[in-house]
């Protein structure tokens, strides 16, 4: 259920330490003119995860919401030929979050650009119900994944393939993920600069909805990885944790 060839086959040399970026501590908080232009040219706005984004496509076709009770969740063959009738099913309340709902349909897919910079170098730890295909466009960064069984995977995304860096990666639904900025041409934080950036495209299948998106809390992290590891990784939660 949580397999991903793009992640499971990452070369063993791509196994970085998980180190908090130090841009703010160094006073590097204003992106270079080229990075600012990159954000402007792509019409990006602030994202609540951190960083900046723009939704560039949302399929007009509808499919069953795999998270809707009784629908095909992709792990069984039943109802795979069902068409149309699910559109008349009622919207349901979310079982654990009163601000969300469970709709019977989802768009087939959505597509965004997403950018992190020295001004906002962290995409904070969160989970999506849907599978997300990531495609690197420019720059360099690091991802951290936390699986339901407590497994932690981290890898560098970039175009230095001789170092095992990857430029396509698929994160399964139900896995927490965070991303953060790295220096463009070095593994050493001493080389952090205002020119650093990470621009990717994300294809979400089924299409993204905030009703299927959850930010991790400290107690979620503790349950998954234990107190000691949760304290080490708490800065990935963003907000007050990142500023400690």
N, C-alpha and C positions, 0 to 999 in steps of 0.2 A: 504493500500500500504506500510506503514511503520511499520506494526505490526511485532513483533518478540516475540514468546512465551518465549524464553529464557531470554529476557530482561524485557518484560512486567510483568513477574511473579517473578522477583527478590524480595526476602523478604524485607520488609520495614526497617529492622534493618541494611540493607546494603545501607546506604545513606550517604556517607562520604562527608566532606567538600573538596573543590577543592583547595589544597595547593601546591604551587610550590616546587619541590624537592630542597634540599639545599646542595647537594653533592659538587658542585663546590665551593660554599662559604666556606665549611668546609675543602676544599683541598682533598676531597675523590674522586679522579679522575682516579685511577688505580685499575682495578678489581683484585680481589684475584686470586691466581694461579688456584683455582678450576673453577672460572668463565672463566678465559682465556682458560683453557682446554676445557670447554664446547663449547666455540665459535670455537676453533680449531677443535674439534672432529666433529662438524657439518658443517665444511667448510664454515663458515659464512664470508660475506664481508659487507662493509659499505652500508647502505641504505640511499637514499636521504631524507627519512622522519626522519632520526635519527635511531640509533640502527644498527643492523646487520641482514642479511638474507641470505637464500640460496633457490633458487627454486629447489625443489626436484622432481616435476612431472608436466608435461603439457600434457593433453590429446591430442591424435592424431586425435580424432573425432572433426568434426566441426558442429556448429549450427548457426542459424541466430543470427546476432547481434541485440539484442532488441532495441538498440539505433539508428539503421539504419532506415531512413525514410521509412514508409510503412511496416515495419516488426512487427511481433507480440511482444508487449512489456510485455506480461504476464498478462495484465489486461483484455484481451478479448479472446474469444475462436476462433476467425477467424484465418485461416491459420495454425492451430496447426499441421495439417497433411502434410504441405508443405515440400518437401524434394528436395535437390539438386540444384534447379534452382537459388537459391540465391547466389550460389558460382560464378556465372558469372556476377553479378551486379557490377557496377563501384565503385571504391574507391572515396569517396566524401571529399571535404575540410570541416574542422570543422568550424561551423558558428561563433565562438567567439575566436578561438585560432589558428593562422596560423601555429604553430609548430605541430599541431595534425591533424589527419585525421579520417574519419569514414569509416571503412571497413565493408563489408556486412556480414562477418563471424567472429565468435569467437571460440576458443577452448572450448570444453565442460566445462573444469575445469582446474585450476592450484592449486598447493600445495607448500607452503613454510614453512620453519622454520623462526621465527623472534625473535630476542633477544634484550632486552635493559639492560644496565648495568650502574654502577655509572659513567663510562666514557661518556656514551651517554644515559641519563636517560629519554629522551622524544622522543616519536613518534609524530611528530608535526601534527597539525590539518589539515585534508584533507578529501576529499570525493571520493568515488568510485562509478561508475555507477552500478557495479555488487554487488550482495549479497555476504557477506563474513561470513563464518563459522569459528569461533575461538575455538581452543581447547588448554587448558592450559597443558603444559608439566612439567614445573618446575618453582618455584619461586612465586612472588607475585607482583601485580601492580594495577593500577587504570585506568579506562577508563572514558572518557567524550564524550558524544554524543550531537550534536546540530542538531535538526530537522528543516525542512523547515518552520515550523510555529513558530520557536523560542524556543520551548521546550528544556530544558537542562536536560539530565539524566547522572548521574555518579554513578559508582559502583566499588567495589573492586573485583578483580579476584584472587582467591587463593583456597587452599584446606581446609580452616577453615570453613567448612559448618555450624558449630554451630553458626557462626557469620553471616551467610547468604552469605558468599563469593561464587562465582560461578566459575566453571571450564569449562563451555561451554557457548558461547554466539554468537548470530547471529546478525550482523549489516546489516540492509536493505540498498540496493543501494540508493543513493541520500541523505544520512545522513552523516554529518561531524563527524569524530571521531578523538580523540587523546588518547594517552596512556602515562603513566609515572610510574616510579619505586617507590615502597614502601619498607620499611624495611621488612625483611623476617618474623619476629616474633612479630611485634609490630605495633600499629597505631600511634606511637609517632615518629616524625622526629628526635628526639634526638638519636634514635637507628639506623639511617642510617649508612651503613658500606660498605666496599669494597666487601663483600660477597653477597650483594643484587643483584638480577637478576630476569628477567621475560622472560621465554622461552615459546613460543606458536607455534602452527601450524595454518596456515590459508588456508582454502579451498575457492577459489574464483569461483563463478558460475554466468554467464559464465566466462571463464578463464580471468585472469588479463591481461590488456594491459595499458601502460602508457597513451594511447589516451583516456582512460576512467577514468583517475585519475586527481584530481585537488586539489592543495594546497589552503587553505583558506587564504584570505588577510584580513587586518584589516577592510577594508570597507565592506567585505562580513559579517564579524562578527557583525559589527555595524548594518547592515540592518536586521540581524536576531534577535539580542538580545538587541539592543539599546546601546548608548554610555557608560553608566555607567557599565553595565555588560561586554561589550566588553573590556573596560579598565581592569577590574578584570581578564579576561580570556586571555588577549593578549599574555601572556607568552606561551600559548599553540601554538601560531603561530611559535614558534622557532626563530632562528636567533637572531637579535638585540633585539627582544621583550623578549626572554628568558634570555638574559644577563643584562636586566635592573635591 
